[in-house]
């Protein structure tokens, strides 16, 4: 058993060391055996035969180094191969052609027994942002190796960033598939803290995908954020230390708020309900701790206050969006002051106001058909 555990630790350590090495890569100008791809090719709206040949020759020139055993050569090759994908103005057509040309190399890297080679393939996939890249990242999100899993999660975030910055080269369903895979790995009962943080970061980017190009993917990400963080908040007892969960809730609430309040994008009713539930879940932690007399002294409430403020802000904008989608006048929706009450030490005012806002029979509970004791028990 000890030998097995030691082997597992060593494997994880190797993965993390590979991740550190990959994270040091930058798009700086480097000396290379072939010429850089011309801007006319990288920015081309459509790729002709000559440009396709340029792309294939460029990738071939770096393939031997990328597959080699020399770590320095591998890093240099990987930097060179991803550099064109990071250029400003890179076109969707170029990324699609590049994905086709680099597929043999990525297949070779994935078939290797080297963890570093697997991570190199994921590194490229995040910058491609194509359907096949999404499939590779989803496979990484099913890895049993913690290091690979965390790196695949970060590359999922890069996949979404690539789509935002350079335009969609994949479909909304491709993005939703990655979002579902992120949620599945993060809701696993054995999910490590760093994996959870990485998942929230990746899904926060997904929650900002443009709905005019990527459909309901951003709403799907809001639901995933709520499904990851909400149950963890609800599972806490009043005597548990909520610091880690509150940290996650601040990031998830902020990303969901930004997404829902973006007037240029659309939010589904399912995502609005999930956001309402998440915002109320965050507030509920403080409410239950006040009622249980386990909340920290006023001078030590910075994290609690920030989380409560994030939760009530999300709740406010979610209720506003719900009224908009329901074609209901939203004049009765008021911004609460729960965080201010906790910050000033007015726990009685907070308890009364929050209980009225979230308790059985409240608008939040009845309008969205939540269980009566979800937020106050």
DAGI-V393246 format. One record per run of one state. SS is the DSSP state (~ for helix, > for strand, _ for the rest). FROM is the first residue (numbers start at 1). LEN is the number of residues. If there is no record, write none. Layout:
((SS FROM LEN) (SS FROM LEN))
This chain:
((_ 1 1) (~ 2 22) (_ 24 15) (~ 39 4) (_ 43 6) (~ 49 19) (_ 68 3) (~ 71 16) (_ 87 5) (~ 92 20) (_ 112 3) (~ 115 14) (_ 129 1) (> 130 1) (~ 131 10) (_ 141 5) (~ 146 21) (_ 167 2) (> 169 1) (_ 170 2) (~ 172 15) (_ 187 6) (~ 193 14) (_ 207 4) (~ 211 4) (_ 215 2) (~ 217 18) (_ 235 8) (~ 243 19) (_ 262 7) (~ 269 23) (_ 292 6) (~ 298 3) (_ 301 1) (~ 302 24) (_ 326 12) (~ 338 7) (_ 345 2) (~ 347 12) (_ 359 4) (~ 363 5) (_ 368 10))
